[in-house]
Amino acid sequence: MNIVLIGMMGSGKSTVGRLIAAKLKWKFYDSDKVIEDEQKMTVAEIFAAKGEAAFRELETRVLSRLAREADCVIATGGGAPTVETNWKFFGEKSAVVWLKSSPETLLRRLERGGAQSRPLLKDALSKEKILEILKNRERFYQRAGFVVESDGLEPQETADKIFRLVAPK
């Protein structure tokens, strides 16, 4: 079994994913980091040089490979669930969890750092831009088997909630 974390940028997928993996003594993968390591480019550089479509193809290949692993936690990129093929990989042997955060929480977290490395926010970090992206992705996020709202929670509290919901018994 695997745990796949989906949600908007700034929702805490990577931070929370590491905590869950450590508690379970499982492997942790951040799909964006795997892509960056393999391509020797940042996500922002891939978007700039090759475009979003090329990035999504790389992401699908990585998710296909990671889905074949056992006992791992995978933090996906925020747009990964918008690609239908990825759901085949998510669902094979995974508990899919949407880390749901309000636009206000996402904005606050992204303002603290990391927004400049997000290609979709590089020119416009605002609540309105976050709402626009969320509106386009929410129907995909709603397909998750589990939803954990993280507003007002510390990463460890969010990880504990997910652990109680989906950890193997």
DSSP file (Angstrom, degrees, kcal/mol; ACC not computed):
  #  RESIDUE AA STRUCTURE BP1 BP2  ACC     N-H-->O    O-->H-N    N-H-->O    O-->H-N    TCO  KAPPA ALPHA  PHI   PSI    X-CA   Y-CA   Z-CA
    1    1 A M              0   0    0      0, 0.0    70,-1.1     0, 0.0    71,-0.5   0.000 360.0 360.0 360.0 147.2    0.0    0.0    0.0
    2    2 A N  E     -a   94   0A   0     91,-2.0    93,-2.7    69,-0.2     2,-0.5  -0.877 360.0-135.7-125.8 161.6    1.0    3.6   -0.7
    3    3 A I  E     -ab  95  73A   0     69,-2.2    71,-3.0    -2,-0.3     2,-0.5  -0.990  19.2-164.4-117.9 123.7   -0.3    7.0    0.5
    4    4 A V  E     -ab  96  74A   0     91,-2.6    93,-3.1    -2,-0.5     2,-0.5  -0.938   4.6-155.3-111.8 124.4   -0.6    9.6   -2.2
    5    5 A L  E     +ab  97  75A   0     69,-3.2    71,-2.3    -2,-0.5     2,-0.3  -0.873  16.8 175.9-102.9 125.3   -1.0   13.2   -1.1
    6    6 A I  E     +a   98   0A   0     91,-2.9    93,-2.9    -2,-0.5     2,-0.3  -0.836  20.5  99.4-121.5 162.2   -2.6   15.6   -3.5
    7    7 A G        -     0   0    0     -2,-0.3    93,-0.1    70,-0.2     3,-0.1  -0.831  65.8 -40.9 147.5 177.1   -3.6   19.3   -3.1
    8    8 A M    >   -     0   0    0     91,-0.5     3,-2.0    -2,-0.3     5,-0.3  -0.194  68.4 -86.7 -67.0 157.2   -2.6   22.8   -3.9
    9    9 A M  T 3  S+     0   0    0      1,-0.3    -1,-0.1     2,-0.1   101,-0.1  -0.447 119.8  30.0 -59.1 136.0    0.9   24.2   -3.7
   10   10 A G  T 3  S+     0   0    0     -2,-0.1    -1,-0.3    99,-0.1    99,-0.1   0.423  84.3 113.1  90.6  -1.6    1.4   25.3   -0.1
   11   11 A S  S <  S-     0   0    0     -3,-2.0    -2,-0.1    90,-0.1    -3,-0.1   0.651  90.3-109.0 -79.5 -13.1   -1.0   22.7    1.3
   12   12 A G     >  +     0   0    0     -4,-0.2     4,-3.0    -5,-0.1     5,-0.4   0.637  68.2 144.6 100.9  16.1    1.9   20.9    3.0
   13   13 A K  H  > S+     0   0    0     -5,-0.3     4,-2.4     1,-0.2     5,-0.2   0.908  75.9  41.2 -55.8 -47.3    2.1   17.7    1.0
   14   14 A S  H  > S+     0   0    0      2,-0.2     4,-2.1     3,-0.2    -1,-0.2   0.937 118.3  45.0 -69.4 -46.5    5.9   17.4    1.2
   15   15 A T  H  > S+     0   0    0      1,-0.2     4,-1.5     2,-0.2    -2,-0.2   0.949 119.8  40.6 -62.4 -49.6    6.3   18.4    4.8
   16   16 A V  H  X S+     0   0    0     -4,-3.0     4,-2.4     1,-0.2     5,-0.2   0.882 111.8  57.5 -68.1 -39.0    3.4   16.2    6.0
   17   17 A G  H  X S+     0   0    0     -4,-2.4     4,-2.6    -5,-0.4    -1,-0.2   0.896 104.7  50.9 -59.8 -41.7    4.4   13.4    3.7
   18   18 A R  H  X S+     0   0    0     -4,-2.1     4,-2.3     1,-0.2    -1,-0.2   0.903 110.2  50.3 -62.0 -41.1    7.9   13.2    5.3
   19   19 A L  H  X S+     0   0    0     -4,-1.5     4,-2.1     2,-0.2    -2,-0.2   0.915 112.1  46.3 -64.4 -43.7    6.3   13.0    8.7
   20   20 A I  H  X S+     0   0    0     -4,-2.4     4,-2.4     2,-0.2     5,-0.2   0.934 112.7  50.0 -64.2 -46.1    4.0   10.2    7.7
   21   21 A A  H  X>S+     0   0    0     -4,-2.6     5,-2.5     1,-0.2     4,-1.2   0.903 110.5  50.3 -60.6 -41.3    6.7    8.2    6.0
   22   22 A A  H  <5S+     0   0    0     -4,-2.3     3,-0.2     3,-0.2    -1,-0.2   0.916 110.8  49.0 -63.9 -41.9    9.0    8.6    9.1
   23   23 A K  H  <5S+     0   0    0     -4,-2.1    -2,-0.2     1,-0.2    -1,-0.2   0.895 118.5  39.0 -64.9 -39.6    6.3    7.4   11.4
   24   24 A L  H  <5S-     0   0    0     -4,-2.4    -1,-0.2    -5,-0.2    -2,-0.2   0.584 107.2-124.9 -84.3 -10.5    5.5    4.4    9.2
   25   25 A K  T  <5 +     0   0    0     -4,-1.2     2,-0.2    -3,-0.2    -3,-0.2   0.891  65.9 138.4  61.0  41.1    9.2    3.8    8.4
   26   26 A W      < -     0   0    0     -5,-2.5    46,-0.2    -6,-0.2    -1,-0.2  -0.610  60.5 -92.3-105.8 168.6    8.3    4.0    4.7
   27   27 A K  E     -c   72   0A   0     44,-1.5    46,-2.5    43,-0.3     2,-0.4  -0.504  36.9-145.9 -75.7 151.6   10.1    5.7    1.8
   28   28 A F  E     -c   73   0A   0     44,-0.2     2,-0.4    -2,-0.2    46,-0.2  -0.982  15.5-176.3-122.4 135.1    9.1    9.2    0.9
   29   29 A Y  E     -c   74   0A   0     44,-2.7    46,-3.0    -2,-0.4     2,-0.6  -0.998  17.0-161.8-130.3 132.7    9.0   10.7   -2.6
   30   30 A D  E  >  -c   75   0A   0     -2,-0.4     4,-2.4    44,-0.2     3,-0.4  -0.963  17.2-151.4-104.5 111.8    8.2   14.2   -3.7
   31   31 A S  H  > S+     0   0    0     44,-2.6     4,-2.2    -2,-0.6     5,-0.2   0.853  94.3  53.0 -59.2 -36.0    7.4   13.8   -7.4
   32   32 A D  H  > S+     0   0    0     43,-0.4     4,-2.6     2,-0.2    -1,-0.3   0.921 110.1  48.1 -62.7 -42.3    8.6   17.3   -8.2
   33   33 A K  H  > S+     0   0    0     -3,-0.4     4,-2.7     2,-0.2    -2,-0.2   0.886 109.4  52.8 -66.1 -39.3   11.9   16.7   -6.5
   34   34 A V  H  X S+     0   0    0     -4,-2.4     4,-2.3     2,-0.2    -1,-0.2   0.934 111.4  46.9 -60.4 -45.4   12.3   13.4   -8.3
   35   35 A I  H  X S+     0   0    0     -4,-2.2     4,-2.9    -5,-0.2     5,-0.3   0.935 112.0  49.9 -62.0 -46.9   11.7   15.2  -11.6
   36   36 A E  H  X>S+     0   0    0     -4,-2.6     4,-1.6     1,-0.2     5,-1.0   0.911 111.7  48.5 -59.3 -43.3   14.2   17.9  -10.7
   37   37 A D  H  <5S+     0   0    0     -4,-2.7    -1,-0.2     1,-0.2    -2,-0.2   0.910 115.7  43.6 -63.3 -42.5   16.9   15.4   -9.8
   38   38 A E  H  <5S+     0   0    0     -4,-2.3    -2,-0.2    -5,-0.2    -1,-0.2   0.874 121.5  38.2 -72.3 -37.3   16.4   13.4  -13.0
   39   39 A Q  H  <5S-     0   0    0     -4,-2.9    -1,-0.2     2,-0.2    -2,-0.2   0.612  97.4-134.9 -88.1 -13.5   16.2   16.4  -15.3
   40   40 A K  T  <5S+     0   0    0     -4,-1.6     2,-0.3    -5,-0.3    -3,-0.2   0.870  75.2  97.9  55.9  37.8   18.9   18.4  -13.4
   41   41 A M  S   <S-     0   0    0     -5,-1.0    -2,-0.2    -6,-0.2    -1,-0.2  -0.975  78.1-109.9-146.3 152.1   16.5   21.4  -13.7
   42   42 A T     >  -     0   0    0     -2,-0.3     4,-2.4     1,-0.1     5,-0.2  -0.404  34.6-109.0 -76.7 163.6   14.0   23.0  -11.3
   43   43 A V  H  > S+     0   0    0      1,-0.2     4,-2.7     2,-0.2     5,-0.2   0.923 122.6  52.9 -57.3 -43.6   10.3   22.7  -12.1
   44   44 A A  H  > S+     0   0    0     73,-0.3     4,-2.3     1,-0.2    -1,-0.2   0.896 108.8  49.0 -60.3 -40.7   10.3   26.4  -12.9
   45   45 A E  H  > S+     0   0    0      2,-0.2     4,-2.7     1,-0.2     5,-0.3   0.885 110.6  50.4 -67.1 -38.0   13.2   25.9  -15.4
   46   46 A I  H  X>S+     0   0    0     -4,-2.4     4,-3.1     2,-0.2     5,-1.1   0.940 111.0  48.9 -64.2 -46.5   11.4   23.0  -17.0
   47   47 A F  H  X5S+     0   0    0     -4,-2.7     4,-1.1     3,-0.2    -2,-0.2   0.928 115.5  44.7 -56.4 -46.3    8.2   25.0  -17.4
   48   48 A A  H  <5S+     0   0    0     -4,-2.3    -2,-0.2    -5,-0.2    -1,-0.2   0.896 122.3  35.3 -67.5 -41.3   10.2   27.9  -18.9
   49   49 A A  H  <5S+     0   0    0     -4,-2.7    -2,-0.2    -5,-0.2    -3,-0.2   0.861 137.3  13.3 -82.8 -37.2   12.3   25.8  -21.3
   50   50 A K  H  <5S-     0   0    0     -4,-3.1     4,-0.4    -5,-0.3    -3,-0.2   0.612 101.4-119.1-119.5 -17.7    9.8   23.1  -22.3
   51   51 A G     X< -     0   0    0     -4,-1.1     4,-1.7    -5,-1.1    -1,-0.1  -0.103  34.3 -73.6  94.9 164.2    6.4   24.2  -21.2
   52   52 A E  H  > S+     0   0    0      1,-0.2     4,-2.8     2,-0.2     5,-0.2   0.879 125.8  58.2 -65.4 -39.2    3.8   22.8  -18.9
   53   53 A A  H  > S+     0   0    0      1,-0.2     4,-1.8     2,-0.2    -1,-0.2   0.910 107.2  47.6 -60.1 -42.2    2.7   20.0  -21.2
   54   54 A A  H  > S+     0   0    0     -4,-0.4     4,-2.0     2,-0.2    -1,-0.2   0.900 111.6  51.2 -65.3 -39.7    6.2   18.6  -21.3
   55   55 A F  H  X S+     0   0    0     -4,-1.7     4,-2.7     1,-0.2    -2,-0.2   0.933 107.5  52.4 -61.5 -44.9    6.5   18.9  -17.5
   56   56 A R  H  X S+     0   0    0     -4,-2.8     4,-2.3     1,-0.2    -1,-0.2   0.855 107.3  53.0 -61.9 -34.8    3.2   17.0  -17.1
   57   57 A E  H  X S+     0   0    0     -4,-1.8     4,-2.1     2,-0.2    -1,-0.2   0.925 110.5  46.8 -64.6 -44.0    4.5   14.2  -19.3
   58   58 A L  H  X S+     0   0    0     -4,-2.0     4,-2.3     1,-0.2    -2,-0.2   0.919 111.8  52.2 -60.8 -43.0    7.6   13.9  -17.1
   59   59 A E  H  X S+     0   0    0     -4,-2.7     4,-2.8     1,-0.2    -2,-0.2   0.902 108.0  50.4 -61.7 -43.2    5.4   13.9  -14.1
   60   60 A T  H  X S+     0   0    0     -4,-2.3     4,-2.4     2,-0.2    -1,-0.2   0.905 109.9  50.5 -63.6 -41.6    3.2   11.1  -15.4
   61   61 A R  H  X S+     0   0    0     -4,-2.1     4,-1.8     2,-0.2    -2,-0.2   0.920 112.9  46.4 -62.2 -42.6    6.2    8.9  -16.2
   62   62 A V  H  X S+     0   0    0     -4,-2.3     4,-2.8     2,-0.2     5,-0.2   0.930 112.7  48.8 -65.7 -45.4    7.6    9.5  -12.6
   63   63 A L  H  X S+     0   0    0     -4,-2.8     4,-2.3     1,-0.2    -1,-0.2   0.875 108.0  55.6 -63.9 -36.6    4.2    8.8  -11.0
   64   64 A S  H  X S+     0   0    0     -4,-2.4     4,-0.5    -5,-0.2    -1,-0.2   0.921 112.3  42.7 -58.9 -44.3    3.9    5.6  -13.1
   65   65 A R  H >< S+     0   0    0     -4,-1.8     3,-1.0     1,-0.2     4,-0.3   0.920 114.3  49.1 -69.6 -45.1    7.2    4.4  -11.7
   66   66 A L  H >< S+     0   0    0     -4,-2.8     3,-1.7     1,-0.2    -2,-0.2   0.844 101.7  64.1 -65.9 -32.8    6.6    5.4   -8.1
   67   67 A A  H 3< S+     0   0    0     -4,-2.3    -1,-0.2     1,-0.3    -2,-0.2   0.746  94.8  60.8 -63.9 -22.4    3.1    3.8   -8.1
   68   68 A R  T << S+     0   0    0     -3,-1.0    -1,-0.3    -4,-0.5    -2,-0.2   0.605  88.3  93.6 -80.6 -10.8    4.9    0.4   -8.6
   69   69 A E  S <  S-     0   0    0     -3,-1.7     2,-0.4    -4,-0.3     3,-0.2  -0.312  71.3-134.2 -73.2 163.9    6.7    0.8   -5.3
   70   70 A A  S    S+     0   0    0      1,-0.2   -43,-0.3    -2,-0.0   -68,-0.1  -0.929  73.6  11.9-120.9 148.5    5.3   -0.6   -2.1
   71   71 A D  S    S+     0   0    0    -70,-1.1   -44,-1.5    -2,-0.4     2,-0.3   0.960  91.2 128.2  54.3  61.9    5.1    1.1    1.3
   72   72 A C  E     - c   0  27A   0    -71,-0.5   -69,-2.2   -46,-0.2     2,-0.5  -0.973  54.5-133.1-141.9 159.6    5.8    4.7    0.3
   73   73 A V  E     -bc   3  28A   0    -46,-2.5   -44,-2.7    -2,-0.3     2,-0.5  -0.957  23.4-163.1-111.2 128.7    4.3    8.1    0.7
   74   74 A I  E     -bc   4  29A   0    -71,-3.0   -69,-3.2    -2,-0.5     2,-0.7  -0.960   9.1-161.2-119.6 120.8    4.2   10.2   -2.5
   75   75 A A  E     -bc   5  30A   0    -46,-3.0   -44,-2.6    -2,-0.5   -43,-0.4  -0.899  22.0-156.3 -95.8 117.4    3.7   13.9   -2.5
   76   76 A T        -     0   0    0    -71,-2.3     2,-0.1    -2,-0.7   -63,-0.1  -0.438  23.1 -95.5 -89.3 164.4    2.5   14.9   -5.9
   77   77 A G    >   -     0   0    0     -2,-0.1     3,-1.3     1,-0.1   -70,-0.2  -0.453  43.0-107.5 -68.8 155.0    2.7   18.2   -7.7
   78   78 A G  T 3  S+     0   0    0      1,-0.3   -71,-0.2     2,-0.1    -1,-0.1   0.788 118.1  45.4 -58.6 -30.4   -0.4   20.3   -7.3
   79   79 A G  T >  S+     0   0    0      1,-0.2     3,-1.9     2,-0.1     4,-0.3   0.530  83.9  95.9 -91.7  -6.3   -1.4   19.8  -10.9
   80   80 A A  G X  S+     0   0    0     -3,-1.3     3,-1.7     1,-0.3     6,-0.3   0.867  79.0  57.2 -54.2 -41.6   -0.8   16.0  -11.1
   81   81 A P  G 3  S+     0   0    0      0, 0.0    -1,-0.3     0, 0.0     6,-0.1   0.650  92.4  70.9 -68.0 -10.9   -4.4   15.1  -10.4
   82   82 A T  G <  S+     0   0    0     -3,-1.9     2,-0.7    -4,-0.1    -2,-0.2   0.585  82.3  81.9 -79.8  -7.6   -5.6   17.1  -13.4
   83   83 A V  S X> S-     0   0    0     -3,-1.7     3,-1.2    -4,-0.3     4,-0.7  -0.878  73.6-151.2-100.1 114.4   -4.1   14.5  -15.7
   84   84 A E  H >> S+     0   0    0     -2,-0.7     3,-1.3     1,-0.3     4,-0.7   0.854  91.9  61.0 -55.0 -41.7   -6.5   11.6  -16.0
   85   85 A T  H >> S+     0   0    0      1,-0.3     3,-1.0     2,-0.2     4,-1.0   0.845  95.6  63.1 -56.0 -34.8   -3.8    9.0  -16.6
   86   86 A N  H <> S+     0   0    0     -3,-1.2     4,-2.6    -6,-0.3    -1,-0.3   0.817  91.6  64.3 -63.5 -29.7   -2.3    9.7  -13.2
   87   87 A W  H <X S+     0   0    0     -3,-1.3     4,-2.4    -4,-0.7    -1,-0.3   0.825  95.4  59.1 -64.7 -29.6   -5.4    8.5  -11.4
   88   88 A K  H <X S+     0   0    0     -3,-1.0     4,-0.7    -4,-0.7    -1,-0.2   0.913 110.5  42.2 -61.9 -40.8   -4.8    5.1  -12.8
   89   89 A F  H  < S+     0   0    0     -4,-1.0     4,-0.5    -3,-0.2     3,-0.4   0.884 113.2  52.4 -74.0 -38.3   -1.4    5.1  -10.9
   90   90 A F  H  < S+     0   0    0     -4,-2.6     4,-0.4     1,-0.2     3,-0.3   0.918 112.6  45.2 -60.6 -42.9   -2.9    6.7   -7.8
   91   91 A G  H  < S+     0   0    0     -4,-2.4    -1,-0.2     1,-0.2    -2,-0.2   0.579  86.5  87.6 -84.1 -10.3   -5.6    4.1   -7.5
   92   92 A E  S  < S-     0   0    0     -4,-0.7    -1,-0.2    -3,-0.4    -2,-0.1   0.929 121.6 -22.2 -58.5 -49.4   -3.7    0.9   -8.1
   93   93 A K  S    S+     0   0    0     -4,-0.5   -91,-2.0    -3,-0.3     2,-0.4  -0.093 110.6 108.4-154.1  42.8   -2.7    0.4   -4.5
   94   94 A S  E     -a    2   0A   0     -4,-0.4     2,-0.7   -93,-0.2   -91,-0.2  -0.925  60.9-135.4-131.2 148.8   -2.8    3.7   -2.8
   95   95 A A  E     -a    3   0A   0    -93,-2.7   -91,-2.6    -2,-0.4     2,-0.5  -0.922  31.9-149.7 -93.7 117.7   -4.9    5.7   -0.4
   96   96 A V  E     -a    4   0A   0     -2,-0.7    50,-1.7   -93,-0.2    49,-0.6  -0.812  14.6-171.0 -96.3 124.5   -5.3    9.1   -2.0
   97   97 A V  E     -ad   5 146A   0    -93,-3.1   -91,-2.9    -2,-0.5     2,-0.7  -0.963  14.6-148.4-120.9 125.3   -5.5   12.0    0.5
   98   98 A W  E     -ad   6 147A   0     48,-3.0    50,-2.7    -2,-0.5     2,-1.1  -0.836   9.6-149.6 -90.0 116.5   -6.5   15.6   -0.5
   99   99 A L  E     - d   0 148A   0    -93,-2.9     2,-0.5    -2,-0.7   -91,-0.5  -0.777  23.1-161.7 -83.4 103.3   -4.7   18.1    1.8
  100  100 A K  E     + d   0 149A   0     48,-2.2    50,-2.6    -2,-1.1    51,-0.5  -0.776  17.0 168.3 -98.0 126.3   -7.4   20.8    1.7
  101  101 A S        -     0   0    0     -2,-0.5   -93,-0.1    48,-0.2   -90,-0.1  -0.970  35.8-108.2-134.0 149.2   -6.5   24.3    2.8
  102  102 A S     >  -     0   0    0     -2,-0.3     4,-2.6     1,-0.1     5,-0.2  -0.354  32.5-112.3 -70.4 155.8   -8.3   27.6    2.4
  103  103 A P  H  > S+     0   0    0      0, 0.0     4,-2.7     0, 0.0     5,-0.2   0.864 119.5  55.5 -56.1 -36.1   -7.0   30.1   -0.1
  104  104 A E  H  > S+     0   0    0      2,-0.2     4,-2.3     1,-0.2     5,-0.1   0.919 109.3  45.3 -64.0 -43.5   -6.1   32.4    2.9
  105  105 A T  H  > S+     0   0    0      2,-0.2     4,-2.5     1,-0.2     5,-0.2   0.923 113.3  50.1 -65.2 -44.4   -4.0   29.6    4.4
  106  106 A L  H  X S+     0   0    0     -4,-2.6     4,-2.8     1,-0.2     5,-0.2   0.926 111.3  48.7 -60.3 -45.2   -2.3   28.8    1.1
  107  107 A L  H  X S+     0   0    0     -4,-2.7     4,-2.4     1,-0.2    -1,-0.2   0.928 111.0  50.1 -60.9 -45.9   -1.5   32.5    0.5
  108  108 A R  H  X S+     0   0    0     -4,-2.3     4,-1.1     1,-0.2    -1,-0.2   0.919 113.8  45.1 -59.6 -45.1    0.0   32.9    4.0
  109  109 A R  H  X S+     0   0    0     -4,-2.5     4,-0.5     1,-0.2     3,-0.3   0.913 114.1  48.2 -66.5 -42.7    2.2   29.8    3.6
  110  110 A L  H ><>S+     0   0    0     -4,-2.8     5,-1.1     1,-0.2     3,-0.7   0.824 106.3  57.3 -70.0 -30.3    3.3   30.7    0.1
  111  111 A E  H 3<5S+     0   0    0     -4,-2.4    -1,-0.2     1,-0.2    -2,-0.2   0.811  99.0  61.3 -67.4 -28.7    4.2   34.2    1.2
  112  112 A R  H 3<5S-     0   0    0     -4,-1.1    -1,-0.2    -3,-0.3     2,-0.2   0.705 126.8 -51.0 -71.3 -18.8    6.5   32.8    3.8
  113  113 A G  T <<5S+     0   0    0     -3,-0.7    -1,-0.3    -4,-0.5    -2,-0.0  -0.676 108.2  57.3 155.8 150.6    8.5   31.2    1.1
  114  114 A G  T > 5 +     0   0    0     -2,-0.2     3,-1.0    -3,-0.1     4,-0.2   0.201  68.0 108.0  98.0 -15.9    8.5   29.1   -2.0
  115  115 A A  G > <S+     0   0    0     -5,-1.1     3,-1.8     1,-0.2     6,-0.3   0.874  74.0  60.9 -64.2 -35.0    6.1   31.1   -4.2
  116  116 A Q  G 3  S+     0   0    0      1,-0.3    -1,-0.2    -6,-0.2     6,-0.1   0.745 102.0  53.2 -65.4 -21.7    9.0   32.3   -6.4
  117  117 A S  G <  S+     0   0    0     -3,-1.0   -73,-0.3     4,-0.1    -1,-0.3   0.430  87.4  94.5 -91.5   1.6    9.7   28.7   -7.4
  118  118 A R    X>  -     0   0    0     -3,-1.8     3,-1.9    -4,-0.2     4,-0.9  -0.836  64.8-155.4 -96.2 110.1    6.1   28.0   -8.4
  119  119 A P  G >4 S+     0   0    0      0, 0.0     3,-0.5     0, 0.0     4,-0.3   0.836  92.2  53.2 -56.2 -35.8    5.8   28.5  -12.2
  120  120 A L  G 34 S+     0   0    0      1,-0.2     3,-0.1     2,-0.1    13,-0.1   0.625 118.0  36.5 -77.1 -10.2    2.0   29.3  -12.0
  121  121 A L  G X4 S+     0   0    0     -3,-1.9     3,-0.8    -6,-0.3    -1,-0.2   0.382  81.8 107.2-116.8   1.0    2.6   31.9   -9.3
  122  122 A K  T << S+     0   0    0     -4,-0.9     3,-0.2    -3,-0.5    -2,-0.1   0.798  93.5  27.7 -57.9 -31.4    5.8   33.5  -10.4
  123  123 A D  T 3  S+     0   0    0     -4,-0.3    -1,-0.3     1,-0.2     2,-0.1   0.518 130.2  32.4-105.7  -6.7    4.2   36.7  -11.7
  124  124 A A    <   +     0   0    0     -3,-0.8     2,-1.0     2,-0.1    -1,-0.2  -0.504  53.8 174.3-157.2  78.9    1.1   36.9   -9.5
  125  125 A L        +     0   0    0     -3,-0.2     2,-0.3    -2,-0.1    -4,-0.1  -0.786  38.5 125.4 -87.5 107.5    1.0   35.6   -5.9
  126  126 A S  S  > S-     0   0    0     -2,-1.0     4,-2.2     1,-0.1     5,-0.2  -0.977  73.5-108.8-154.8 161.5   -2.4   36.7   -4.7
  127  127 A K  H  > S+     0   0    0     -2,-0.3     4,-2.6     1,-0.2     5,-0.2   0.879 119.7  55.5 -60.7 -37.5   -5.5   35.2   -3.2
  128  128 A E  H  > S+     0   0    0      2,-0.2     4,-2.1     1,-0.2    -1,-0.2   0.906 107.7  47.3 -63.6 -42.7   -7.3   35.8   -6.5
  129  129 A K  H  > S+     0   0    0      2,-0.2     4,-2.3     1,-0.2    -1,-0.2   0.908 112.4  49.9 -66.3 -41.7   -4.7   33.8   -8.4
  130  130 A I  H  X S+     0   0    0     -4,-2.2     4,-2.9     1,-0.2    -2,-0.2   0.920 110.6  50.3 -62.0 -43.7   -4.8   30.9   -5.8
  131  131 A L  H  X S+     0   0    0     -4,-2.6     4,-2.6     2,-0.2    -2,-0.2   0.890 109.1  52.2 -61.0 -39.8   -8.6   30.9   -6.1
  132  132 A E  H  X S+     0   0    0     -4,-2.1     4,-1.5     2,-0.2    -2,-0.2   0.933 112.9  43.4 -62.7 -47.2   -8.4   30.7   -9.9
  133  133 A I  H  X S+     0   0    0     -4,-2.3     4,-1.3     1,-0.2    -2,-0.2   0.929 114.6  50.3 -64.8 -45.0   -6.0   27.7   -9.8
  134  134 A L  H  X S+     0   0    0     -4,-2.9     4,-2.7     1,-0.2     3,-0.4   0.902 106.5  55.2 -60.6 -42.0   -8.1   26.0   -7.1
  135  135 A K  H  < S+     0   0    0     -4,-2.6     4,-0.4     1,-0.2    -1,-0.2   0.884 109.9  47.2 -58.5 -39.0  -11.3   26.5   -9.0
  136  136 A N  H  < S+     0   0    0     -4,-1.5    -1,-0.2     1,-0.2    -2,-0.2   0.738 122.3  34.4 -74.4 -22.8   -9.7   24.7  -12.0
  137  137 A R  H >X S+     0   0    0     -4,-1.3     4,-2.1    -3,-0.4     3,-1.4   0.653  90.2  88.9-106.7 -18.7   -8.4   21.8   -9.9
  138  138 A E  H 3X S+     0   0    0     -4,-2.7     4,-2.3     1,-0.3     5,-0.1   0.841  84.4  56.8 -57.0 -38.8  -11.0   21.3   -7.2
  139  139 A R  H 34 S+     0   0    0     -4,-0.4    -1,-0.3     1,-0.2     4,-0.2   0.821 110.7  46.2 -63.8 -28.4  -13.1   18.8   -9.1
  140  140 A F  H X4 S+     0   0    0     -3,-1.4     3,-1.6     2,-0.2    -2,-0.2   0.909 110.9  51.0 -76.5 -44.3  -10.0   16.6   -9.5
  141  141 A Y  H >< S+     0   0    0     -4,-2.1     3,-1.9     1,-0.3    -2,-0.2   0.847  99.4  66.7 -60.5 -33.6   -9.0   16.9   -5.9
  142  142 A Q  T 3< S+     0   0    0     -4,-2.3    -1,-0.3     1,-0.3    -2,-0.2   0.624  85.4  72.3 -66.2 -11.4  -12.5   15.9   -4.9
  143  143 A R  T <  S+     0   0    0     -3,-1.6    -1,-0.3    -4,-0.2    -2,-0.2   0.608  72.5 114.6 -77.2 -11.4  -11.9   12.4   -6.3
  144  144 A A  S <  S-     0   0    0     -3,-1.9   -47,-0.1    -4,-0.2     3,-0.1  -0.236  71.3-132.8 -59.9 147.6   -9.5   11.6   -3.4
  145  145 A G  S    S+     0   0    0    -49,-0.6     2,-0.3     1,-0.1   -48,-0.2   0.727  90.9  32.2 -72.1 -22.2  -10.7    8.8   -1.1
  146  146 A F  E     -d   97   0A   0    -50,-1.7   -48,-3.0     2,-0.0     2,-0.4  -0.990  65.2-159.6-138.5 143.9   -9.9   11.0    1.9
  147  147 A V  E     -d   98   0A   0     -2,-0.3     2,-0.5   -50,-0.2   -48,-0.2  -0.993   7.4-174.8-124.6 128.2  -10.0   14.7    2.6
  148  148 A V  E     -d   99   0A   0    -50,-2.7   -48,-2.2    -2,-0.4     2,-0.5  -0.972  16.3-146.7-124.4 116.5   -8.0   16.2    5.5
  149  149 A E  E     -d  100   0A   0     -2,-0.5   -48,-0.2   -50,-0.2   -50,-0.1  -0.702  14.5-175.6 -82.3 127.2   -8.5   19.9    6.2
  150  150 A S    >   +     0   0    0    -50,-2.6     3,-2.1    -2,-0.5   -49,-0.2   0.384  33.8 130.2-108.7   2.5   -5.2   21.4    7.4
  151  151 A D  T 3  S+     0   0    0    -51,-0.5     3,-0.1     1,-0.3    -2,-0.1  -0.369  84.4   6.8 -58.5 130.9   -6.3   25.0    8.2
  152  152 A G  T 3  S+     0   0    0      1,-0.2     2,-0.4    -2,-0.1    -1,-0.3   0.484 106.4 116.9  77.4   2.2   -5.1   25.9   11.7
  153  153 A L    <   -     0   0    0     -3,-2.1    -1,-0.2     2,-0.0    -3,-0.0  -0.806  63.5-127.8-105.6 145.0   -3.1   22.6   12.1
  154  154 A E     >  -     0   0    0     -2,-0.4     4,-2.1    -3,-0.1     3,-0.5  -0.516  37.2-104.4 -76.0 156.7    0.6   22.2   12.5
  155  155 A P  H  > S+     0   0    0      0, 0.0     4,-2.8     0, 0.0     5,-0.2   0.880 122.1  52.9 -52.1 -41.6    2.2   19.7   10.1
  156  156 A Q  H  > S+     0   0    0      1,-0.2     4,-2.4     2,-0.2     5,-0.1   0.881 107.9  50.9 -64.2 -36.7    2.5   17.0   12.8
  157  157 A E  H  > S+     0   0    0     -3,-0.5     4,-2.0     2,-0.2    -1,-0.2   0.898 111.4  47.7 -66.1 -40.0   -1.2   17.4   13.6
  158  158 A T  H  X S+     0   0    0     -4,-2.1     4,-2.3     2,-0.2    -2,-0.2   0.926 111.9  50.0 -65.0 -44.7   -2.1   17.0    9.9
  159  159 A A  H  X S+     0   0    0     -4,-2.8     4,-2.8     1,-0.2    -2,-0.2   0.907 109.4  51.7 -60.5 -42.2    0.2   14.0    9.6
  160  160 A D  H  X S+     0   0    0     -4,-2.4     4,-2.3     2,-0.2    -1,-0.2   0.890 108.3  51.5 -62.7 -39.9   -1.4   12.4   12.7
  161  161 A K  H  X S+     0   0    0     -4,-2.0     4,-1.6     2,-0.2    -1,-0.2   0.932 112.7  45.1 -61.4 -45.8   -4.9   12.9   11.2
  162  162 A I  H  X S+     0   0    0     -4,-2.3     4,-2.8     1,-0.2     5,-0.4   0.919 110.4  54.6 -64.7 -43.3   -3.9   11.2    8.0
  163  163 A F  H  X S+     0   0    0     -4,-2.8     4,-2.1     1,-0.2    -1,-0.2   0.922 108.2  49.0 -56.6 -45.8   -2.2    8.4    9.9
  164  164 A R  H  < S+     0   0    0     -4,-2.3    -1,-0.2     1,-0.2    -2,-0.2   0.843 115.7  45.5 -64.2 -32.3   -5.4    7.7   11.8
  165  165 A L  H  < S+     0   0    0     -4,-1.6    -2,-0.2    -5,-0.2    -1,-0.2   0.905 131.1  10.2 -76.1 -43.1   -7.4    7.6    8.6
  166  166 A V  H  < S+     0   0    0     -4,-2.8    -3,-0.2    -5,-0.1    -2,-0.2   0.511  82.7 125.3-124.5  -6.2   -5.2    5.5    6.3
  167  167 A A  S  < S-     0   0    0     -4,-2.1    -4,-0.0    -5,-0.4  -164,-0.0  -0.299  70.3-100.9 -61.9 140.5   -2.4    3.8    8.1
  168  168 A P              0   0    0      0, 0.0    -1,-0.1     0, 0.0    -2,-0.1  -0.328 360.0 360.0 -59.9 140.1   -2.3    0.1    7.6
  169  169 A K              0   0    0     -3,-0.1    -2,-0.1    -2,-0.0    -3,-0.0   0.453 360.0 360.0 -85.2 360.0   -3.7   -1.7   10.6
